[in-house]
Amino acid sequence: MARKTPNHRFDLPPLELQCMQALWALGKGSVREIRSWLLSERPLAYTTVMTVMDRLARKGVVGREKLGRAHLYRPRFGENQIRDRALERLVANFFQGSRADLHQYLSAGTTEAAKPQAPSAPGLQEIRPAPRRQTAGTRTAARIDPSLL
């Protein structure tokens, strides 16, 4: 298993990021309040939000305090800190650590213009997406022998 870096806590999957965005908007909140804020975007079970918030608390991204039977969560890091870490990862993973290359890519305006030209090698073919599969209903209808009806 790969070792976690000190900044791993800032690597937020989409659902954790959505919960953090709700918490940044609210300033502080319970699972019920965070879930209510998220319901307009995506229907989530109370227990799902509770699990995500617990995970964020274990990562140290949010602080929590017990209020009666519920917990009150507060962000421990600002949105800019999380955004900066995501940008660092993007630059490291796709632009070999060069922000200038990222800027050039964004300035090009299209992905085709910014795509580096790879030297052509004999025997290599362009990768094409796989053909679309038929839906289950279409596949079944195509296989039914009319004489059996």
N, C-alpha and C positions, 0 to 999 in steps of 0.2 A: 504494500500500500504506500502511496506517495506521502511524503511528509508534508504537513500543512505549514505554510509560511505564516509569519505573524500577521500579514494582511489578509489571510484567507477569510476572515470574518466579513470583509468588504465584498467578497464574491457572492453576490446575491442572485439566486435563480429568480425567474419572473414573478412567481407568487410571493416570495419574500419581499421583492422590490415593491410590488403593489401594496402589500401590507405596510411597508415603510412609508410609501407615498401617502397613504391614508393617515398614518401616525404623524408625519410632518405637517399635513394639512390641519390635523386636529390639535397638535401640540402635545397632547397626552390623551390616553383613552383606554377604555376596557376592551375586551374582545368583542363584546356586544356593539360598542360604538364603532370599532374598526370594521366589523362585519357590515354594519349598516351603511357605512361610507362606501364599501366595496360593492354592495348589492346592485347598484346602478350599472356597474361594469360587468359583473360576473356573479352569478348565484353560487354562494359557498355555504357549506354547513358550518355551524358554530364550532364544532369540534375541529374542523379543518383549520379555521383561523386560529383557534386555541393552540393547535399543534405548531403552526408556523410561528406564532408569537413566542411559544416556549423555545423553539429552535433559535430564534433571534436573540432571546435572553441568554441562552447557553453560549451563543457565539460572542456575547458581550456587546451586540449592536444596540440593544435596548436595555433599559433598566426597568425593573418592576418592583412594585410594592403591593403588599396584600391589603385590600380594603374589604373587610367583611369576608364574603365568600369569593369575591372576584379579585383580580389583579389589575392594577393600573400601570400601564406601560408608558415610558417616555423614551424618545430617541436619545441615544448617547453620542451620535454622530450626525452631522448635518448632511443635507442632500449633496452639497458640493464635494464633501469628502468622499462619499460613495461614488459620485460621478467621476471624480479625478482618478480613483482607483480603476474604475471600468475603462476609462480612456487609456490609462497606462497599460492595461492588459490588451486592449485593442491594438495599440501601437506596437507592443512587444510581439504579439502573436501574428499580426498581419503586415507590419511595416518594419520588421527587424529593429525595432526601437527608435526609428527615425520619425519624429514629428513632421519634418520637412516632407518626407514621402507621403505622409497622411495628408498634409496640406495640398501637395501636388495632386493627389488622387481626388480630393474634394473639389479642387479648382478646375479639374478637367470636365466636370459636369456629367459625364457618362461613364459607365463602367467599361465600355469598349475602348474609349479613348485612353483610359488610364491603365488598361491591362498591358503588362509587359509582354513583349513578343518573345515567345520561347523558340529556341532553335528547332527546326524540324528535324526529326530523326526518322530514318527509314523504318517502315513497319509499324509505326505508331499511328493510331487512328484517333480522330476526335471523339471525345466521350459524349454520348448522346443520352438523353433521359430515356428510361425504360418506357415501353408503350403502356398506355393506360389500361388498367384492368376493367373488365366489365363488372357492373354491380351484381349482387347476388340474384336479384329479380330477373335481370336480363340474361344472365348465364343459365338459370333454370329454364326460362322460356325457350331458349335456343336449343336445349337438349331434349325436350319432350318430343317423343315420336307421335305425330298426329294419329297414327293408326291405333294407338293405345287408348284413345279417347272414346 
